[in-house]
Amino acid sequence: MARDEASGLGSWSRLTEAVGVSLWASFIAACLESALVFAYLDPLVLGFDDRGGQSSIAFRSMIYALGFFMFWLFNLGASCLTAYMLCSRRAEPGAGESRGSPL
């Protein structure tokens, strides 16, 4: 019995693999984009909030979180589109089996 089968870890389907890779790649890209964008842009300096005090700290954190999730969703769309295009390309002549889309 193989080690993966003994531990209950089977091989992933192509769909599961494509979703996992897309989520992870888009997460890493969103982390890098958030770090770069918010290193240069402060939401309070841009004029989103002028109340000051504790509310400005909470507001700033909310803008950072919304920015991160916006970047993540944008990158997830790009990653999913890339995975779809890679898996739905036409088979080369004589390859025997055509590759279908896992999505």
C-alpha positions in Angstrom: 0.0 0.0 0.0 1.4 3.4 -0.9 2.2 5.9 1.8 -0.4 8.4 0.5 -3.1 5.8 0.5 -2.2 4.7 4.0 -2.5 8.2 5.4 -5.8 8.8 3.6 -4.3 11.3 1.2 -5.2 10.4 -2.4 -4.3 12.2 -5.5 -6.2 15.4 -6.2 -8.5 15.7 -9.2 -7.5 18.2 -11.8 -10.3 20.6 -10.7 -9.1 20.5 -7.1 -5.5 21.0 -8.1 -6.4 24.0 -10.4 -8.5 25.6 -7.6 -5.8 25.1 -5.0 -3.1 26.5 -7.3 -5.3 29.4 -8.3 -6.1 30.3 -4.7 -2.5 30.1 -3.5 -1.0 32.0 -6.4 -3.6 34.8 -6.2 -3.1 35.0 -2.4 0.7 35.4 -2.7 0.2 38.0 -5.5 -2.3 39.9 -3.4 0.1 39.9 -0.4 2.8 41.4 -2.5 0.5 44.0 -4.2 -0.9 45.1 -0.8 2.6 45.5 0.6 3.7 47.6 -2.4 0.6 49.7 -2.7 0.1 50.5 1.0 3.8 51.1 1.5 3.4 54.2 -0.6 -0.3 55.1 -0.1 -1.8 55.8 3.3 -5.7 55.8 3.2 -5.7 58.8 5.7 -3.3 60.8 3.6 -5.5 60.2 0.5 -8.4 61.9 2.4 -10.7 58.9 3.1 -11.1 59.8 6.7 -10.5 63.0 8.7 -11.9 62.1 12.1 -8.6 61.3 13.8 -8.2 59.2 17.0 -9.0 55.6 17.4 -11.6 55.6 14.7 -8.9 56.5 12.1 -6.8 53.4 13.2 -9.9 51.1 12.7 -10.8 52.8 9.4 -7.2 52.5 8.1 -7.2 48.8 9.0 -10.5 48.4 7.2 -9.2 50.0 4.1 -6.1 47.8 4.2 -8.3 44.7 4.5 -10.6 45.7 1.7 -7.7 46.6 -0.5 -6.1 43.1 0.1 -9.4 41.3 -0.7 -9.9 43.4 -3.8 -6.4 42.5 -5.0 -7.0 38.8 -4.1 -10.3 38.7 -6.1 -8.7 40.3 -9.1 -5.7 37.9 -9.0 -8.0 34.9 -8.4 -10.0 35.8 -11.6 -6.7 36.0 -13.5 -5.5 32.7 -12.1 -8.7 30.9 -12.8 -8.8 32.2 -16.3 -5.2 31.1 -16.8 -6.0 27.6 -15.4 -9.0 27.4 -17.7 -7.1 28.3 -20.8 -4.3 25.8 -20.0 -6.7 23.0 -19.4 -9.0 23.7 -22.3 -6.5 24.0 -25.1 -6.9 21.7 -28.1 -5.1 18.5 -28.2 -2.2 18.2 -30.6 -3.0 16.0 -33.7 -2.1 12.4 -32.9 -2.0 13.0 -29.1 -4.8 10.5 -28.7 -6.7 12.0 -25.8 -8.0 15.5 -25.7 -7.7 17.4 -22.5 -11.0 18.8 -21.2 -11.5 21.7 -18.9 -11.4 20.9 -15.2 -13.5 24.0 -14.4 
